[in-house]
Amino acid sequence: MLHVESIDHAFGVDTVETVLDLLPAPGRDHCSRARWLPLRAHFFVRPHYGQLVLIDLDDYADTLDRLLRLQPRAIVEMSPGSVQLWLTIDMRYAPKDALTVTRELTHSLHGDPACIRTTQVGRMPGSINRKPGKGNMVRLLFSAVQDLSEAAYLQETSVKSVPRRPSKVVDNSAADA
């Protein structure tokens, strides 16, 4: 059921179509695939979709399996060790819930807290990360048409209980006599 794809070649039709197919129909209809092809540029996108959750994970050291359990729409590698996690919440939730999910997952996954906003843009796979000292091809590591797994989300964001040390009980009953 999982489709994992690593794209190491230049910006091509297959990369653009894979990414655009992940977008809801209203955003996809306004994108001309042909105009993206000749560009080898610093490209940012954000679909106009209220249920979108975008997590920016700089220096991500954990496994991709942890992210895949959440059932993302896409995992995009911006540079070695830095990824963006694209998720959508089910339509039965309000767009404001996407912001809550973004905050909680960013905290839990140790993401970039400066990127928690509904206007946060993501890097377009196939474009070039033009940040100083980078110059990497932005790669699509994973794509699927699915919504966030609520069970995995709750497991990921649940407060881990810290075992408390039992307090030392002092019997002062003899002193009361």
C-alpha positions, 0 to 999 in steps of 0.5 A: 500500500505504501508508495516510496519514491526517491527522485534524483533526476531533474525537474520532470513531468513525473515529479510535478504530476506526482506532487500535483496529484496529491493536491485537492482538486481546486488547487490542482486545477489551477496548475499548469504542469508545462510552466514548471518544467523549464525552471530549476529554481527555488520553488515554494508551494502551499495549496489553498486547503484548510486541512493541510498540516506542514511540519518542517523538520530540520536535522531530522535524525529519527527514522522515516518509519516514525513519520510514515506511521502518521500516514502523510501525503508527502515527505519531502527532503529539502537537504540531507537530514532536513525534511518536510512532512505534509499531512491532511486531516479529514474533512470532518475537522475544521481548518483551525484543527489543522493548526492545533495538529501542526503545533502538537506534531511540531513539538512532538517531532522536534520540528522548527517552531518558527514554521507553525502557521497556516501560511507556511510554505513548503519546497516543491520537489524537483526544484533546487534548495537555493539556501546559502551553502545548500544547492540541493535538489529537493526530493520527494521521498514518499507520496500517497493519497491518505489522511493523517492516522488519528491513532498514530497522531494520538500515540505520537502526541500523547503525554508520556507519563514520567514514573514518580519516585515514591516519597519516603514515608516517615512514621511520626506516630510515636512522637504524637503520644 
